[in-house]
Amino acid sequence: MSTPPTLPATASVLLAHEVGLHARPSVKLTKLAKTFSSRIEFASDADGPWIDAKSIVKVMAVKVPKDTVVHFRAAGADADAAVAALVQLVEADFEDATV
């Protein structure tokens, strides 16, 4: 008997960083995402397009401006922890000392 696929972990958070998701925040976001084994995606709209959060090129290409609600979703063994950590990073204005 196979186990049913698990629903992805999801969360949304307001991006309040003064210049939006530019180079430094993008690097911190992708660096943190890469510490998790789950597939992690983010979007600036709940309907997508969904971007691989582990790809610095793709993350920077989105050019998310300040005061945008960003959405995260992850699927895998550590999906809940991944989404929680990324939300915390954005809420801390990308000042997380662990990244």
C-alpha positions in Angstrom: 0.0 0.0 0.0 1.5 3.3 -1.0 1.3 6.4 1.1 -0.7 9.4 -0.3 1.4 12.4 -1.4 1.7 15.0 1.3 0.4 18.5 0.8 3.1 21.1 0.5 3.9 23.4 3.4 2.9 26.9 2.6 3.2 30.4 4.1 3.0 34.0 3.1 4.8 37.0 4.5 5.1 40.8 3.7 8.4 41.8 2.2 9.3 45.0 4.0 12.9 45.3 2.9 13.5 48.9 1.8 14.6 48.0 -1.8 12.7 44.8 -2.1 14.3 41.5 -3.0 17.5 42.7 -4.6 21.0 41.1 -4.6 21.8 40.8 -0.9 18.4 39.5 0.3 18.2 37.2 -2.7 21.5 35.6 -1.8 20.5 35.2 1.8 17.1 33.6 0.8 18.7 31.1 -1.7 21.5 30.3 0.7 19.0 29.5 3.4 16.8 27.5 1.0 19.7 25.4 0.0 20.2 24.2 3.6 17.0 22.2 3.3 16.5 19.0 1.3 12.9 19.8 0.4 11.9 21.4 -3.0 11.2 25.0 -2.1 9.5 27.5 -4.3 8.3 31.1 -3.9 6.1 33.5 -5.7 5.1 37.2 -5.6 1.5 36.1 -6.3 -0.4 33.3 -4.7 -1.2 31.9 -8.2 2.4 32.0 -9.3 4.5 31.8 -11.3 6.4 29.7 -8.7 10.2 30.1 -8.7 12.8 27.7 -7.5 14.0 29.3 -4.2 17.4 27.6 -4.5 18.2 29.4 -7.8 19.8 32.8 -7.3 19.4 33.7 -11.0 15.7 32.9 -10.9 15.1 34.6 -7.5 16.8 37.8 -8.6 15.0 37.8 -12.0 11.6 38.2 -10.2 12.5 41.7 -8.9 10.0 41.6 -6.0 9.4 45.2 -4.8 9.0 46.4 -1.2 5.5 45.8 0.4 4.8 42.7 -1.7 3.4 39.6 0.0 5.7 36.7 -1.0 4.5 33.2 -0.9 6.5 30.1 0.0 5.7 26.5 -0.6 7.9 23.4 0.1 7.6 19.7 -0.3 9.8 17.1 1.3 11.0 15.8 4.6 11.9 19.2 6.1 9.2 21.3 4.3 7.6 22.8 7.4 11.0 23.8 8.8 12.1 25.3 5.5 9.0 27.4 5.1 9.2 28.6 8.7 12.9 29.5 8.4 12.3 31.5 5.2 9.3 33.4 6.7 11.5 34.2 9.7 14.3 35.5 7.5 11.9 37.8 5.6 10.3 39.0 8.9 13.7 39.7 10.3 14.4 41.9 7.2 17.1 39.5 6.1 19.2 40.1 9.2 19.3 36.5 10.3 22.8 35.8 11.7 22.7 32.2 10.7 22.7 32.9 7.0 
